[in-house]
Amino acid sequence: MFYRENGQFKTSYRADQAIFPIAQDRWAILALVAFAFVGVPLLADEYLFRAILIPFLILSLAAIGVNILVGYCGQISLGSGAFMAVGAYMAYNAFVRIEGMPLIVALLIGGVCATLMGIVFGIPSLRVKGLYLAVATLAAQFFADWAFLRIGWFTNHNPSGSVSVSNLSVLGWRIDTPVEKYLFCLGFVVVFALLAKNLVRSAIGREWMAIRDMDVAAAVIGIRPVYAKLSAFAVSSFIVGVAGALWGFVHLGSWEPAAFSIDRSFQLLFMVIIGGLGSIMGSFFGAAFIVVLPIFLNQFLPWLGGLFGLEISTAAVSHTEYMIFGALIVWFLIVEPHGLAKLWSTAKHKLRIWPFPH
């Protein structure tokens, strides 16, 4: 069979089902990853690593996990911050309580513990959906806030309620400088993004999307809603838990339960909505927008006000940020549900810059 897609002939289903079936996309992603590993460490300064790049990578990873649940399976969750907290605190306990615990194994243990919690709080999805499911997952957030604040075991009985980690290393490679932290997080993000991309293209990924589109029809054609929904909660919680462990270990170094409050859950949901529901690339777009916009507004609005002789206060900048977020969320939910990822794809097609026409 020969068929043509975007100017390129496909001669087999295997070629059509490749992760990046368009050659230009494939080479662009490889070039982008190579630049991220080689070029960025040579060009970026310490502030850029600490304030933008490291938070962007970790939040992108968390957004991928949320997107699997919300964008691909259609299960609304407001407990993502709780799963990040579980990943961070359980990774911390594994790291400090078990002698010689490797860093990567501790981070993955945090993800496994978040998976178990995700399955438990995903059970209501078998009976309820929509707003009711959102409320059920919100219970996970309140439970985690209470548990990590009141149960001393999670914080190793630290009187201040905060925990900290130091002397991070992997196979003798000490992760101390911002560049090393950036590369460590980048490695996690690349691996998990590829795994997630493969997963949503697999049979279980198609089951998630069938449940999202119409769960009753999916059950009629033989898809098991129990397995599909709980597996989505499990995979999503695992990725979000690993992201939470990275957020605590690499980005913060020292944290308390407030670092994973309900604001974090809403932030991750906003990333998915703005970036694009049901899009792995959209998770990166959403994280970049959420991380960069506040920094941009803090610099741009005072400068703009100075041109007209006005003084823009910090409160005004903060309110402007919330207004922009609110307007974009309404826009992308009602007008363009696929978010920035869809706008980027449309722009490439209209400008004919990608893929190159034959």
C-alpha positions as CSV (number, residue, x, y, z in Angstrom):
1,M,0.0,0.0,0.0
2,F,1.3,3.5,-0.9
3,Y,-0.3,6.6,0.5
4,R,0.9,10.2,0.9
5,E,0.9,12.4,4.0
6,N,2.1,16.0,4.0
7,G,4.1,15.4,0.8
8,Q,5.8,12.2,2.0
9,F,4.9,8.7,0.9
10,K,4.2,5.9,3.4
11,T,4.6,2.3,2.3
12,S,3.7,0.5,5.6
13,Y,1.7,0.9,8.7
14,R,4.9,0.8,10.7
15,A,6.1,3.9,8.9
16,D,2.8,5.6,9.5
17,Q,2.8,4.7,13.2
18,A,6.3,6.1,13.9
19,I,6.6,8.6,16.8
20,F,7.4,11.3,14.4
21,P,6.1,10.2,11.0
22,I,7.1,13.5,9.3
23,A,10.8,13.6,8.6
24,Q,11.1,17.4,9.3
25,D,9.4,16.9,12.7
26,R,11.8,14.0,13.5
27,W,14.9,16.0,12.6
28,A,13.6,19.2,14.4
29,I,13.0,17.3,17.6
30,L,16.5,15.7,17.4
31,A,18.1,19.1,16.8
32,L,16.1,20.6,19.7
33,V,17.1,17.9,22.1
34,A,20.8,18.2,21.0
35,F,20.7,21.9,21.5
36,A,19.1,21.5,24.9
37,F,21.9,19.2,26.0
38,V,24.8,20.9,24.4
39,G,23.9,24.5,23.5
40,V,21.9,25.6,26.5
41,P,24.6,24.8,29.1
42,L,27.1,26.9,27.1
43,L,24.8,29.9,26.6
44,A,22.6,30.2,29.7
45,D,23.6,31.9,32.9
46,E,22.9,30.9,36.5
47,Y,19.7,33.0,36.8
48,L,18.2,31.5,33.7
49,F,18.8,28.0,35.0
50,R,17.4,28.6,38.5
51,A,14.5,30.8,37.6
52,I,13.3,29.5,34.3
53,L,14.9,26.4,32.8
54,I,14.8,24.0,35.8
55,P,11.2,25.0,36.9
56,F,10.1,24.7,33.2
57,L,11.5,21.2,32.8
58,I,10.0,19.9,36.0
59,L,6.6,21.5,35.5
60,S,6.6,20.2,31.9
61,L,7.1,16.7,33.3
62,A,4.2,17.2,35.8
63,A,2.0,18.6,33.0
64,I,2.7,15.5,30.9
65,G,1.3,13.4,33.7
66,V,-1.7,15.6,34.2
67,N,-2.3,15.6,30.4
68,I,-2.4,11.8,30.3
69,L,-5.3,11.8,32.8
70,V,-7.2,14.9,31.8
71,G,-6.4,15.4,28.1
72,Y,-6.2,11.8,27.0
73,C,-8.5,10.0,29.3
74,G,-10.9,12.8,30.1
75,Q,-10.8,12.4,33.9
76,I,-10.8,15.8,35.7
77,S,-8.3,16.0,38.6
78,L,-7.7,18.7,41.1
79,G,-5.3,16.6,43.2
80,S,-2.1,16.8,41.2
81,G,-0.3,18.9,43.8
82,A,-1.1,16.1,46.3
83,F,0.5,13.5,44.1
84,M,3.6,15.7,43.7
85,A,3.8,16.0,47.5
86,V,3.6,12.2,47.9
87,G,6.4,11.8,45.3
88,A,8.6,14.3,47.1
89,Y,8.0,13.1,50.7
90,M,8.2,9.4,50.0
91,A,11.4,9.9,47.9
92,Y,12.8,11.9,50.8
93,N,12.0,9.1,53.3
94,A,13.5,6.5,51.0
95,F,16.6,8.6,50.5
96,V,17.3,9.4,54.2
97,R,16.1,6.2,55.9
98,I,17.7,3.6,53.6
99,E,21.5,3.6,53.7
100,G,23.1,3.9,50.4
101,M,19.8,4.5,48.5
102,P,20.6,5.7,44.9
103,L,19.1,9.0,44.0
104,I,17.3,7.8,40.9
105,V,15.8,4.8,42.7
106,A,14.6,7.1,45.5
107,L,12.9,9.4,42.9
108,L,11.2,6.4,41.3
109,I,10.0,5.1,44.7
110,G,8.4,8.5,45.1
111,G,6.6,7.9,41.8
112,V,5.5,4.4,42.8
113,C,4.0,5.7,46.1
114,A,2.2,8.4,44.2
115,T,0.9,5.7,41.8
116,L,-0.7,3.8,44.7
117,M,-2.3,7.0,46.0
118,G,-3.6,7.8,42.5
119,I,-5.2,4.4,42.2
120,V,-6.9,4.8,45.5
121,F,-8.3,8.2,44.8
122,G,-9.1,7.2,41.2
123,I,-11.6,4.6,42.3
124,P,-14.4,7.2,42.4
125,S,-13.9,7.7,38.7
126,L,-15.6,4.3,38.2
127,R,-18.9,5.8,39.4
128,V,-18.7,9.5,39.0
129,K,-17.3,12.0,36.5
130,G,-17.1,15.7,35.7
131,L,-17.5,18.0,38.6
132,Y,-18.1,15.1,41.1
133,L,-14.8,13.5,40.1
134,A,-13.0,16.8,40.5
135,V,-14.4,17.1,44.0
136,A,-13.3,13.6,44.8
137,T,-9.7,14.2,43.6
138,L,-9.7,17.5,45.5
139,A,-10.1,15.3,48.6
140,A,-6.7,13.9,47.9
141,Q,-5.2,17.4,48.0
142,F,-6.8,18.2,51.4
143,F,-5.7,14.8,52.8
144,A,-2.1,15.3,51.7
145,D,-2.0,18.8,53.1
146,W,-3.2,17.5,56.5
147,A,-1.0,14.3,56.5
148,F,2.3,16.0,55.6
149,L,1.7,18.8,58.1
150,R,0.5,16.7,61.1
151,I,2.2,13.3,60.8
152,G,5.8,13.6,61.9
153,W,7.0,10.5,60.3
154,F,6.9,12.0,56.8
155,T,9.2,14.9,57.8
156,N,11.5,12.6,59.8
157,H,10.1,14.2,63.0
158,N,11.6,17.6,62.1
159,P,10.1,20.2,64.5
160,S,9.9,22.9,61.8
161,G,7.9,20.7,59.5
162,S,10.2,21.2,56.6
163,V,12.7,18.7,55.1
164,S,15.9,19.1,53.1
165,V,18.2,17.1,51.0
166,S,21.9,17.6,50.0
167,N,24.9,15.9,48.5
168,L,23.0,14.6,45.5
169,S,25.0,12.4,43.2
170,V,24.4,9.7,40.6
171,L,27.2,7.1,40.0
172,G,29.8,9.5,41.3
173,W,28.4,12.5,39.4
174,R,27.7,15.2,42.0
175,I,24.6,17.3,41.2
176,D,25.5,20.7,42.8
177,T,25.7,23.4,40.2
178,P,22.7,24.8,38.2
179,V,24.0,23.3,35.0
180,E,24.2,19.8,36.5
181,K,20.7,20.1,38.0
182,Y,19.4,21.3,34.6
183,L,21.0,18.3,32.8
184,F,19.8,15.9,35.4
185,C,16.2,17.1,35.0
186,L,16.5,17.3,31.2
187,G,17.4,13.6,31.1
188,F,14.3,12.7,33.1
189,V,12.1,14.8,30.9
190,V,13.4,13.4,27.6
191,V,13.0,9.8,28.8
192,F,9.5,10.3,30.2
193,A,8.3,12.4,27.3
194,L,9.3,9.6,24.9
195,L,7.7,7.0,27.0
196,A,4.5,9.0,27.3
197,K,4.4,9.6,23.5
198,N,4.7,5.9,22.9
199,L,2.2,5.1,25.5
200,V,-0.6,7.3,24.2
201,R,0.0,5.8,20.7
202,S,-0.4,2.2,22.0
203,A,-3.5,0.1,22.6
204,I,-3.9,1.5,26.2
205,G,-3.6,5.0,24.8
206,R,-6.4,4.4,22.3
207,E,-8.5,3.0,25.2
208,W,-8.0,6.2,27.2
209,M,-9.1,8.3,24.3
210,A,-12.1,6.1,23.7
211,I,-13.1,6.5,27.3
212,R,-12.6,10.2,27.0
213,D,-14.8,10.6,23.9
214,M,-17.7,8.3,25.0
215,D,-17.2,5.9,27.8
216,V,-20.5,4.0,27.2
217,A,-19.7,3.3,23.6
218,A,-16.2,2.3,24.6
219,A,-17.6,-0.3,27.0
220,V,-19.9,-1.6,24.3
221,I,-17.0,-2.3,21.9
222,G,-15.1,-4.3,24.6
223,I,-13.0,-1.7,26.4
224,R,-12.8,-2.2,30.2
225,P,-13.6,1.2,31.8
226,V,-12.2,0.0,35.2
227,Y,-8.8,-0.9,33.7
228,A,-8.6,2.1,31.4
229,K,-9.5,4.7,34.1
230,L,-7.4,3.2,36.8
231,S,-4.4,2.7,34.5
232,A,-4.7,6.4,33.5
233,F,-4.7,7.5,37.1
234,A,-1.7,5.2,37.8
235,V,0.5,6.4,35.0
236,S,-0.4,10.0,35.5
237,S,0.2,9.8,39.3
238,F,3.6,8.1,38.7
239,I,4.8,10.8,36.3
240,V,3.5,13.6,38.6
241,G,5.1,11.9,41.6
242,V,8.5,11.8,40.0
243,A,8.1,15.4,39.0
244,G,7.2,16.3,42.6
245,A,10.4,14.5,43.8
246,L,12.5,16.4,41.3
247,W,10.8,19.6,42.4
248,G,11.8,19.0,46.0
249,F,15.2,17.4,45.5
250,V,16.6,19.4,42.6
251,H,14.7,22.7,42.4
252,L,13.9,23.5,46.0
253,G,16.4,21.5,48.1
254,S,14.4,22.3,51.2
255,W,10.6,22.4,51.3
256,E,7.4,22.1,53.3
257,P,3.8,21.1,52.5
258,A,2.9,24.6,51.2
259,A,5.2,23.9,48.2
260,F,2.6,21.5,47.0
261,S,-0.6,23.3,47.9
262,I,-3.8,23.4,45.9
263,D,-2.4,26.3,44.0
264,R,0.1,23.9,42.4
265,S,-2.8,21.6,41.4
266,F,-4.6,24.5,39.6
267,Q,-1.3,25.6,38.0
268,L,-0.8,22.2,36.5
269,L,-4.4,22.1,35.2
270,F,-4.0,25.5,33.7
271,M,-0.8,24.4,31.9
272,V,-2.7,21.5,30.3
273,I,-5.6,23.7,29.2
274,I,-3.5,26.5,27.8
275,G,-0.9,24.2,26.2
276,G,-3.4,21.8,24.7
277,L,-5.5,19.0,26.0
278,G,-4.4,15.6,24.6
279,S,-1.0,16.8,23.4
280,I,2.4,15.9,24.8
281,M,3.9,18.9,23.1
282,G,1.2,21.1,24.5
283,S,2.4,20.2,28.0
284,F,5.7,21.9,27.2
285,F,3.9,24.9,25.7
286,G,1.7,25.3,28.7
287,A,4.7,25.0,31.2
288,A,6.7,27.5,29.2
289,F,3.8,30.0,29.2
290,I,3.1,29.7,32.9
291,V,6.8,30.0,33.9
292,V,7.7,32.8,31.5
293,L,4.6,35.0,31.7
294,P,5.0,36.2,35.3
295,I,8.7,37.1,34.7
296,F,7.8,38.9,31.5
297,L,5.0,40.9,33.1
298,N,7.2,41.9,36.0
299,Q,9.7,43.4,33.5
300,F,7.4,44.7,30.8
301,L,4.5,46.4,32.7
302,P,6.7,48.7,34.8
303,W,8.7,49.6,31.7
304,L,5.4,50.3,29.8
305,G,4.1,52.3,32.6
306,G,7.3,54.4,32.7
307,L,6.7,55.4,29.1
308,F,3.5,57.1,30.1
309,G,4.7,58.4,33.5
310,L,2.7,55.8,35.5
311,E,3.9,53.6,38.3
312,I,2.8,50.0,38.1
313,S,2.7,48.3,41.5
314,T,3.6,44.7,42.2
315,A,-0.1,44.1,43.1
316,A,-1.2,45.4,39.7
317,V,1.3,43.1,37.9
318,S,-0.1,40.1,39.9
319,H,-3.7,41.0,39.1
320,T,-2.8,41.4,35.4
321,E,-1.2,37.9,35.5
322,Y,-4.4,36.4,36.9
323,M,-6.6,38.2,34.4
324,I,-4.5,37.0,31.5
325,F,-4.6,33.4,32.8
326,G,-8.4,33.6,33.3
327,A,-9.0,35.0,29.8
328,L,-6.8,32.4,28.2
329,I,-8.4,29.5,30.1
330,V,-11.9,30.6,29.0
331,W,-10.7,31.1,25.4
332,F,-9.0,27.7,25.2
333,L,-11.9,25.8,26.8
334,I,-14.6,27.4,24.6
335,V,-13.0,28.4,21.3
336,E,-9.8,26.4,20.9
337,P,-9.7,23.3,23.2
338,H,-6.4,22.1,21.9
339,G,-4.6,25.2,23.1
340,L,-1.2,26.6,22.0
341,A,-0.2,23.3,20.4
342,K,-3.1,23.6,17.9
343,L,-2.3,27.2,17.2
344,W,1.3,26.3,16.5
345,S,0.3,23.5,14.2
346,T,-2.1,25.8,12.3
347,A,0.5,28.5,11.9
348,K,3.0,26.0,10.5
349,H,0.4,24.8,8.0
350,K,-0.7,28.3,6.9
351,L,2.8,29.6,6.5
352,R,3.9,26.4,4.8
353,I,7.2,26.4,6.8
354,W,6.6,22.9,8.1
355,P,6.7,20.4,6.6
356,F,8.5,21.6,3.5
357,P,6.3,21.1,0.4
358,H,7.5,18.7,-2.2
